[in-house]
Amino acid sequence: GSPFAVQEYVVNRDFGGPRALEHFRKRLADRGVRLMLDFVPNHTALDHPWVRVHPEFYVRGGDDDLAREPANYRLMITDRGPVVLAHGRDPYFPGWPDTLQVNYRHAGLREAMLGVLEGIAGQCDGVRCDMAMLVLPDVIARTWGDRALPSDGSSPVDSPFWPAAIERGRRRRPGFLFMAEAYWDLEWTLQQQGFDYTYDKRLYDRLHAQNAGAVRGHLTADPDYQRRSARFLENHDEPRAAAAFPPDVHEAAGVLAFFVPGLRFIHEGQRSGRKLRVSNHLRRRATEPIDQILSSYYSRLLACLRRPEVRDGDFTLLDARPAWDGNPTWERFIAFAWDGGGRRLLAAVNYGPTQGQCYVRLPFADLPGRALQLRDLMSPTTVYDRPGDELAGRGLYLDMPAWGYHLFEITARG
C-alpha cells in the first residue's frame, strides 16, 4: 500500500521506533524546527486491527455491491465472519484498493479516531489531515448515502467531526497545529471548524492557467482566509512544478504563491527542479540532475522570505493602472507591498506572455519629500532611485518583460 494506507501511527522498529522519533524531535527543536505528521482520517489500511475486531467501524456493503462494483468493495475476514467492506474513496473517483472506508456516522469509530489523534499529538507539533473534507457530514452523505448508516443498528451521528477533534488535539498539546488538505471550495468551511491552515488549490489552478485576473481576484479574499491558506506550486498529488510551469512562468508564479499571506508549502525536490512525479506506492525513483538555475532562484527566494516584514508585517494588494490610454497590458500586473519593523518590500509581477507597462501607486504615507531607492532583492544589481513625490502621486512606472518580476526593497536615501 501507499503511505496513506495506515495500519498504526507508530514509527516502524526498522527506523528506531518511538525512541528514535523522540530523539529526532529534540534535534529539530534545537534548531527551531517543528514536526508535522500526516493524519489520514478517511480510511485505514486493509490490515488495520479494527477490521478484525470492529468491522462496524467501517462502511459496509453487500454481496450485490461486491459483484456490481468490485473496485469499490472487498470481502474481509473478521472475528464475526466474512464481511463486505467499502474501499476508501471520494465521490468522484473509484476506491483506493489498499484502504477501507471508516464510518463517521458511527459513534464508536469517532471516539476511537479521537483517541488515535490524541496519540499522534503526543508525537509531533501538528498534523496535515489528508483529504480532510471527506469527513464533513454533507460529503459523507453525498458519497455514501444510506451505506453510512451504522451496520450494528446504533444511532447515527451527523455532527461535524473536526471541531471535537481539533479541541481534543489542542487539549493534549496546547498550540498544536492543524492543516487540512482541502478541495472543492470547502476551505473556508474547514477554517471555520478550527483548522489553522487549508490547502489553496484554487490559487494553484489559477497560476497554472496563467490567468492574471483570476489570481488578482483570488488575492482580494478575506484577510483571515488568506492568512490561513497554504500556498504551493506542487505537492504529491500535482505534477512537478518544473514540469507543469515553463521556467519563466515558474519563477513568476513562485513570487505570487510564496509572497502573499499564508503558509508557504514547498515540496521535496521542488527546489532542485525535479520533473518526474513518482507514485506514493513506490519507494524508488529515477535520478534527475539538479536544475542549477532553478536551484539558485529558490535560494534567493527563500532568503527573501526570511525578511521580518514578509513574516510579520502588513500586506497590501495594490492596484495597477494603465500606463497610457489604449494599453491593456496593465491588466496582467499583480503588485503588493509588505510593511513592518521599519522595512518595506514591493512585489510586482507581469503575469502574462508579452511585455507590459503600468503604474502602481504605493501605500506608504511618508513618501513625499523623500528620495527613495528600490533595490531588487532577486537581482541585486538592479537598483532604481526615485523621488517620493512621484511615487506618492502618479505612482511607480513599471515596464516589464513577459513573466517579469521584481522584489523591491524600498529604503530612504536621506
Secondary structure, 3 states (H helix, E strand, C coil): CCCCCCCCCCCCHHHCHHHHHHHHHHHHHHCCCCCEEEECCCEEECCCHHHHHCHHHECECCHHHHHHCCCCEEEEEECCEEEEEECECCCCCCCECCEEEECCCCHHHHHHHHHHHHHHHCCCCEEEECCHHHHCHHHHHHHHHHHHCCCCCCCCCCCCCHHHHHHHHHHHCCCCEEEECCCCCCHHHHHHCCCCEEECHHHHHHHHCCCHHHHHHHCCCCHHHHHCEEECCCCCCCCCHHHHCCHHHHHHHHHHHHCCCCEECCCCCCCCCCCCCCCCCCCCCCCCCCCHHHHHHHHHHHHHHCCHHHHHCEEEEECEEECCCCCHHHHHEEEEEEEECCEEEEEEEECCCCCEEEEECCCCCCCCCCEEEEEECCCCCCEEEEEHHHHHCCCEEEEECCCCEEEEEEEECC
